[in-house]
Amino acid sequence: MIGTRVFGPAPFEHWQIAWMLFAWVFYIHSLYILGGTLFRRQQFLLTSCTIVLVAILLTMLLNQIDWNSMNIEFITGTWDEKTRTYTHFFHPFFYILNTAVTLLIFVHYWL
């Protein structure tokens, strides 16, 4: 596990959060680029409806899985009362998910 302090003095300690933010922003943008190519008329509307529909269907599908038996953690943290700092711990699944999203962005832009 890799730990970084959230309220620390150096801004480079937050590179994981910045990576996650930019990865998801560019992922949504790449979906709209792909949707604009796929749908010739009313690209924005059809792409937005498709994203919402896929999100709803994915949520319904993932609700069928018993998540209590699985231990999937992205980020955990601890509060140190003595130093009054909150420390984030980024688990390997966080890096795996963000790497997959980053690679998917390249695939979308390539298509």
Secondary structure in CASP SS format (residue, H / E / C, confidence):
PFRMAT SS
TARGET T0000
AUTHOR 0000-0000-0000
METHOD secondary structure of the structure
MODEL  1
M C 1.00
I E 1.00
G E 1.00
T E 1.00
R E 1.00
V C 1.00
F C 1.00
G C 1.00
P C 1.00
A C 1.00
P H 1.00
F H 1.00
E H 1.00
H H 1.00
W H 1.00
Q H 1.00
I H 1.00
A H 1.00
W H 1.00
M H 1.00
L H 1.00
F H 1.00
A H 1.00
W H 1.00
V H 1.00
F H 1.00
Y H 1.00
I H 1.00
H H 1.00
S H 1.00
L H 1.00
Y H 1.00
I H 1.00
L H 1.00
G H 1.00
G H 1.00
T H 1.00
L H 1.00
F C 1.00
R C 1.00
R C 1.00
Q C 1.00
Q H 1.00
F H 1.00
L H 1.00
L H 1.00
T H 1.00
S H 1.00
C H 1.00
T H 1.00
I H 1.00
V H 1.00
L H 1.00
V H 1.00
A H 1.00
I H 1.00
L H 1.00
L H 1.00
T H 1.00
M H 1.00
L H 1.00
L H 1.00
N C 1.00
Q C 1.00
I C 1.00
D C 1.00
W H 1.00
N H 1.00
S H 1.00
M C 1.00
N C 1.00
I C 1.00
E C 1.00
F C 1.00
I E 1.00
T E 1.00
G E 1.00
T E 1.00
W E 1.00
D E 1.00
E C 1.00
K C 1.00
T C 1.00
R C 1.00
T E 1.00
Y E 1.00
T E 1.00
H E 1.00
F E 1.00
F E 1.00
H C 1.00
P H 1.00
F H 1.00
F H 1.00
Y H 1.00
I H 1.00
L H 1.00
N H 1.00
T H 1.00
A H 1.00
V H 1.00
T H 1.00
L H 1.00
L H 1.00
I H 1.00
F H 1.00
V H 1.00
H H 1.00
Y H 1.00
W H 1.00
L C 1.00
END
